Amino acid sequence: MTGLHLKLIAAADPDVFQDRLNRFIESLPDEALVVDVKFSISHSGSQTTFAALVQYKAVEEWVE
């Protein structure tokens, strides 16, 4: 297996956030394994920010 990779995805609009997260997950190669997803919401005044930290690994294809 190769090293761990991280991708931070954030947006103020929940629909934009979901679209960005979906597009990233769909863009991962078949050899990638999502290890963990951390999700947070933060508030600053009237602004809300949605964020996810995606941890993934590239793995080797199983060969018999």
GROMACS elastic network, one bead per residue, 0.5 to 0.9 nm:
[ bonds ]
;  ai    aj funct       b0    kb
    1    57     6  0.75121   500
    1    58     6  0.64746   500
    1    60     6  0.62133   500
    2    57     6  0.66177   500
    2    58     6  0.57410   500
    2    59     6  0.64983   500
    2    60     6  0.83617   500
    3    56     6  0.87777   500
    3    57     6  0.62543   500
    3    58     6  0.72595   500
    4    35     6  0.87010   500
    4    55     6  0.67645   500
    4    56     6  0.58849   500
    4    58     6  0.76364   500
    5    54     6  0.81848   500
    5    55     6  0.57164   500
    5    56     6  0.52938   500
    5    57     6  0.59921   500
    5    58     6  0.82854   500
    6    53     6  0.67566   500
    6    54     6  0.56528   500
    6    56     6  0.64632   500
    6    57     6  0.88393   500
    7    24     6  0.87505   500
    7    52     6  0.81269   500
    7    53     6  0.57369   500
    7    54     6  0.51793   500
    7    55     6  0.66815   500
    7    56     6  0.83313   500
    8    51     6  0.71318   500
    8    52     6  0.58448   500
    8    54     6  0.64083   500
    8    55     6  0.89952   500
    9    17     6  0.72988   500
    9    20     6  0.69891   500
    9    21     6  0.65859   500
    9    24     6  0.86895   500
    9    50     6  0.83070   500
    9    51     6  0.55848   500
    9    52     6  0.53078   500
    9    53     6  0.64628   500
    9    54     6  0.79396   500
   10    16     6  0.87773   500
   10    17     6  0.60428   500
   10    20     6  0.80909   500
   10    21     6  0.85626   500
   10    49     6  0.68572   500
   10    50     6  0.55335   500
   10    52     6  0.64894   500
   10    53     6  0.87933   500
   11    14     6  0.69549   500
   11    15     6  0.87186   500
   11    16     6  0.63703   500
   11    18     6  0.87519   500
   11    20     6  0.83953   500
   11    48     6  0.86275   500
   11    49     6  0.57290   500
   11    50     6  0.55477   500
   11    51     6  0.66923   500
   12    15     6  0.89427   500
   12    16     6  0.76965   500
   12    17     6  0.72487   500
   12    47     6  0.71181   500
   12    48     6  0.56960   500
   12    50     6  0.60285   500
   12    51     6  0.87433   500
   13    16     6  0.53152   500
   13    17     6  0.61346   500
   13    18     6  0.87020   500
   13    48     6  0.79005   500
   13    49     6  0.73891   500
   13    50     6  0.75690   500
   14    18     6  0.61017   500
   14    19     6  0.85468   500
   14    49     6  0.83005   500
   14    50     6  0.67718   500
   15    18     6  0.51446   500
   15    19     6  0.61460   500
   15    20     6  0.86172   500
   16    19     6  0.50591   500
   16    20     6  0.61206   500
   16    21     6  0.85714   500
   17    20     6  0.51893   500
   17    21     6  0.61648   500
   17    22     6  0.85719   500
   17    49     6  0.89866   500
   17    50     6  0.67006   500
   17    51     6  0.75639   500
   17    52     6  0.88555   500
   18    21     6  0.51193   500
   18    22     6  0.60362   500
   18    23     6  0.85234   500
   19    22     6  0.51319   500
   19    23     6  0.60618   500
   19    24     6  0.85602   500
   20    23     6  0.51889   500
   20    24     6  0.61642   500
   20    25     6  0.86920   500
   21    24     6  0.52162   500
   21    25     6  0.62539   500
   21    26     6  0.86020   500
   21    52     6  0.79307   500
   21    54     6  0.89970   500
   22    25     6  0.52553   500
   22    26     6  0.60935   500
   22    27     6  0.85283   500
   23    26     6  0.51326   500
   23    27     6  0.60636   500
   23    28     6  0.89167   500
   24    27     6  0.50497   500
   24    28     6  0.66150   500
   25    28     6  0.55151   500
   25    29     6  0.89859   500
   25    34     6  0.85175   500
   25    54     6  0.89723   500
   26    29     6  0.80975   500
   28    31     6  0.79784   500
   28    32     6  0.61337   500
   28    33     6  0.85913   500
   29    32     6  0.54873   500
   29    33     6  0.88513   500
   29    58     6  0.82757   500
   30    33     6  0.80185   500
   30    58     6  0.87911   500
   30    61     6  0.89756   500
   31    57     6  0.82605   500
   31    58     6  0.55383   500
   31    59     6  0.53227   500
   31    60     6  0.64313   500
   31    61     6  0.65821   500
   32    56     6  0.65171   500
   32    57     6  0.54532   500
   32    59     6  0.59457   500
   32    60     6  0.87607   500
   33    55     6  0.87071   500
   33    56     6  0.54615   500
   33    57     6  0.52266   500
   33    58     6  0.62473   500
   33    59     6  0.68551   500
   34    37     6  0.77814   500
   34    54     6  0.72745   500
   34    55     6  0.60645   500
   34    57     6  0.65271   500
   34    58     6  0.89134   500
   35    54     6  0.77720   500
   35    55     6  0.54148   500
   35    56     6  0.50511   500
   35    57     6  0.69155   500
   36    53     6  0.81075   500
   36    54     6  0.60256   500
   36    55     6  0.51529   500
   36    56     6  0.70316   500
   37    52     6  0.64567   500
   37    53     6  0.56079   500
   37    55     6  0.62395   500
   37    56     6  0.88435   500
   38    51     6  0.82074   500
   38    52     6  0.53971   500
   38    53     6  0.50907   500
   38    54     6  0.66040   500
   38    55     6  0.84713   500
   39    50     6  0.76335   500
   39    51     6  0.57700   500
   39    53     6  0.65828   500
   39    54     6  0.87562   500
   40    49     6  0.82374   500
   40    50     6  0.60286   500
   40    51     6  0.53009   500
   40    52     6  0.63876   500
   40    53     6  0.87617   500
   41    48     6  0.68372   500
   41    49     6  0.56257   500
   41    51     6  0.63174   500
   41    52     6  0.89245   500
   42    47     6  0.82829   500
   42    48     6  0.56799   500
   42    49     6  0.52529   500
   42    50     6  0.67201   500
   42    51     6  0.83036   500
   43    46     6  0.69559   500
   43    47     6  0.57015   500
   43    49     6  0.64321   500
   44    47     6  0.52038   500
   44    48     6  0.65043   500
   44    49     6  0.82845   500
   45    48     6  0.80706   500
   59    62     6  0.89253   500
   60    63     6  0.87666   500
